[in-house]
Amino acid sequence: MNDIITFEDFTKVDLRVGTIIEVNDFPKARKPAYQLTIDFGDLGVKKTSAQITTLYTKEVLLHKQIVAVVNFPKKQIANFMSECLVLGAVNGKDVILLNPEHKVKNGMVVS
């Protein structure tokens, strides 16, 4: 069983909607991944890497809205600095991205 957290713990996680504005291959990653540049509106633009190559092409990802954690510390991945964590449902090697059903403003809070 997973650890139980309080509502106050949950409120510390800053979940936001952003739009992917750039997608690049990430050949130096240990597992197949893309480098993503995501526009979070008033929060600015953040970069991350995501192991989502089995279900998504670069063309499908471009301009797609996603949900991400934006208040984790930066993390070095190979020669790349990740600034946020894109969320998805994991099914083996496949990751299905979480995204709003309708287009919303970039930077909108998810709760």
N, C-alpha and C positions, 0 to 999 in steps of 0.2 A: 504494500500500500504506500502511496505517496505521502509525504509530510503534509500535515494540515497547516495552512497559513491563515492569518487573520485578514479581515477586510482591509485593515490599515497596511498590511504587507502588500496586498494587491494594488492598492492605490499608489504605491511607490513605483510601479511599472508604468512607464509612459508609452502607451500604445497610440500610434497615429497612422492615418492614411496618407499615402504618398503616391505619386505617379512616376513610373520608371521613364527617365528621359534619355538614358544611354545604356546600351548593353554591349559588352565586349567579352570575347573568349578569355579564359584565364588559364593559359597553358602551364603556369608554374604551380598551380594547385595540385595537391596530392590526388584528389578525386576530381572528376570532371565538374567544372563550375563555370559560372559567368561572373564577371564584374559588373555590378549594377550601379548606376547613378540615379538617385531618387530625389524628386522635388517634394519637400514637405511644407511648401507655402512659406508662412512667416518664420518657420524654424530653419529655413534654408535648404540647401542641397547636401545630401549625405551619400557616401559610397559604402558599398558592402559587396561581399561575394556570396553566392548562393549555389548550392549543389542541386540545381533544378533542370539539368540538361536532358533528363530522360523524357520529360513531358512537355517541355517548352522550347520553342525555337527563339532566337533573338528577335525575329520579326514579330512573333506573337507577344513577346514581353514588352516591346517598345510601346509606350503610352498606356500600359496596363496599370490600374490602381491596385495597390497592395496594402497590407497591414504590417507594421514593423514596430519593434521596440526601439525607441530612440534615445534612451537614457542609460544604456550600458556603456562602460568605458571602451575606448577604442581598442581594437585587437589586431595584432600583426598576423597576417596570413600570407606566408611566403614573402614576396616583395610588395605586398599590398596592405594598406591600413583600412580595416573595416570599422565603420562608424555607427552601424545600426544592425538589427537582426530582423530579417524578413521572416514572417510566420507562415507556416504551412502544416498541413496534416501529412504525417509520414507513413508511407505504406511500403516497407522494404526500401528499395532504392528510389522509389517515386516520392516526390513531394508535391502535394496539391496546394497551391498558394491560397491563402485566405484573402478575400477581397470583398469590398462592399457590393451589394446587389445593384445599386444605382450609383452613378457618378456623384461624388461629393467633393467639397473643397479640400485641396491639399492641406495637410496639417491638422485635419479634424481629429479630435480625440475619440478614441475607441474605449468604451467602458462596459 
